[in-house]
Amino acid sequence: MATLATLVSSKKLVQIGGGLAKDEQPVRLLYAYPHVIEWLNDTLPALEPFDADGMQSPLEQVDDLFHDFVAGEDFSFYELSHSMEPLEDGVWELKTPDIRLFGWFYKKGIFLAANIDTMERVKKHNLYAGYRDDVVRRRNQLDLDAPKFVTGGYADVL
Amino acid sequence: MSYELKIDEKSRAAGRLIGSVRKGLILAAIEAKKETGISQQDVASQLGINKSVVNRLLRGNANLTLRTIAELAWALGYEIVFSIRKKQNKKGENIFREDVRPRQIQFDPIKGAQISKRAPQATFELERVG
């Protein structure tokens, strides 16, 4: 079994910094699988807002989300982010207007992003269940110290 | 060494300001609903627009102009306090500035991060009227 630090060292996970300012300190921890990082680098920058009037580009939305998460901001802004059914699986969907992140909380304040996609694709192709099951599958395969995840609502994970 | 999203500083500054405005309005809407029971439908009626427009504005799917921001705040019973300040850009600064970002941080390696709630850093605030 491995710790998060070990998994980062072996490149199975990547820690995300959140673009904090020099006077900010990280108070939550955010990790992602390498294929999520590839998507952030290769796909996200070219995406346009789904709504023509959308004010933030998808890249700006994700930058804002990562920052707010890592900086410990009040996440009630992202009120539509939620734990997916069944709740006992502990799979969470974090949302911006155009982007969906799927993953789980290893411990309170520590999120591991296992998948990422656009809101448009997820809705159009009804990918929710597929992503939820994929998160569980990836988590089961990850050599992470148990317990691998926490369950519950906002107060339990954020 | 952690990964940082590849975004230029101009886009980051614009995106985060837009985000903080939207989040400020969402907080005001949540607070107003708790205190006075005002709904998105009530806000829409006061502004003479469809409820779906209010929903889209708050969810970040519609363009927030200065006018719509002011009108939404008014309908919620809030007023906007705007301030602009010279950017703090001290090279190598890596200190926790209690005066700017007050909060309590505790990190327990077993339980994880324990964070106290606080308002977002924003260049504007919504103050309850009356």
Interface residues (C-beta under 8 A of the other chain):
Chain A: V14 Q15 I16 G17 G19 K22 D23 E24 Q25 V27 R28 L29 A32 I37 L40 N41 P45 F50 D51 D53 G54 M55 Q56 S57 L59 E60 Q61 V62 D63 D64 F66 H67 D68 G72 E73 D74 S76 F77 E79 L80 T96 P97 F105 Y106 K107 K108 G109 I110 L158
Chain B: S2 Y3 E4 L5 K6 I7 S11 R12 A14 G15 R16 I18 G19 R22 K23 I26 L27 I30 R56 R59 G60 N61 A62 N63 L64 Q88 K90 G92 E93 N94 I95 F96 R97 V100 R101 R103 I105 F107 I110 K111 G112 A113 Q114 I115 K117 R118 A119 P120
